[in-house]
Amino acid sequence: QVQLVESGGGLVQAGGSLRLSCAASGSIFSINAMGWYRQAPGKQRELVADITSGGSTNYADSVKGRFTISRDNAKNTVYLQMNSLKPEDTAVYYCYAEKVRTTLWGTPHDYWGQGTQVTVSS
């Protein structure tokens, strides 16, 4: 069984920084992409950033230049460094892992973390 465990959320003032971490545990052979989505109250879940196993990254326009995603493939861990935070970044942030294989020929599955709250005060 694969699990994603997130950490690093919290309360910060506008202009501050937070670093989110998400570690995938279990019997893992490979993971395609890993990344972060967020969902604010009353809004749809939206992609924040993702990163492939090869290191290619993709960011939402709203976070470009402020957030940086990185990944440690050996630890099956993805990070999100969030700088210059704004009140509109307030949301529950969800980690995900795409096309996780537990064996070379196994069927890939996607997994989600439980979410971590990020609150930015003005």
Solvent accessible surface area in square Angstrom, and as a share of the most:
residue,aa,sasa,rsa
1,Q,176,0.78
2,V,4,0.02
3,Q,113,0.50
4,L,10,0.05
5,V,86,0.50
6,E,11,0.05
7,S,62,0.40
8,G,35,0.34
9,G,31,0.30
10,G,29,0.28
11,L,132,0.66
12,V,26,0.15
13,Q,138,0.61
14,A,50,0.39
15,G,56,0.54
16,G,22,0.21
17,S,56,0.36
18,L,32,0.16
19,R,128,0.47
20,L,0,0.00
21,S,28,0.18
22,C,0,0.00
23,A,43,0.33
24,A,9,0.07
25,S,55,0.36
26,G,50,0.48
27,S,77,0.50
28,I,34,0.17
29,F,110,0.46
30,S,43,0.28
31,I,12,0.06
32,N,58,0.30
33,A,8,0.07
34,M,0,0.00
35,G,0,0.00
36,W,0,0.00
37,Y,57,0.22
38,R,17,0.06
39,Q,65,0.29
40,A,23,0.18
41,P,120,0.76
42,G,93,0.89
43,K,140,0.59
44,Q,162,0.72
45,R,93,0.34
46,E,78,0.35
47,L,46,0.23
48,V,0,0.00
49,A,0,0.00
50,D,26,0.14
51,I,12,0.06
52,T,52,0.30
53,S,56,0.36
54,G,76,0.73
55,G,41,0.39
56,S,74,0.48
57,T,66,0.38
58,N,74,0.38
59,Y,48,0.18
60,A,25,0.19
61,D,118,0.61
62,S,62,0.40
63,V,0,0.00
64,K,118,0.50
65,G,87,0.83
66,R,33,0.12
67,F,6,0.02
68,T,76,0.44
69,I,7,0.03
70,S,48,0.31
71,R,42,0.15
72,D,44,0.23
73,N,78,0.40
74,A,100,0.77
75,K,133,0.56
76,N,39,0.20
77,T,11,0.06
78,V,0,0.00
79,Y,40,0.15
80,L,0,0.00
81,Q,60,0.27
82,M,0,0.00
83,N,61,0.31
84,S,59,0.38
85,L,2,0.01
86,K,84,0.35
87,P,55,0.35
88,E,123,0.55
89,D,1,0.00
90,T,36,0.21
91,A,2,0.02
92,V,42,0.24
93,Y,0,0.00
94,Y,37,0.14
95,C,0,0.00
96,Y,21,0.08
97,A,0,0.00
98,E,50,0.23
99,K,108,0.46
100,V,2,0.01
101,R,81,0.29
102,T,59,0.34
103,T,78,0.45
104,L,91,0.45
105,W,222,0.78
106,G,19,0.18
107,T,98,0.57
108,P,46,0.29
109,H,101,0.45
110,D,88,0.45
111,Y,49,0.18
112,W,113,0.40
113,G,9,0.09
114,Q,120,0.53
115,G,14,0.13
116,T,20,0.12
117,Q,87,0.39
118,V,0,0.00
119,T,47,0.27
120,V,7,0.04
121,S,42,0.27
122,S,130,0.84
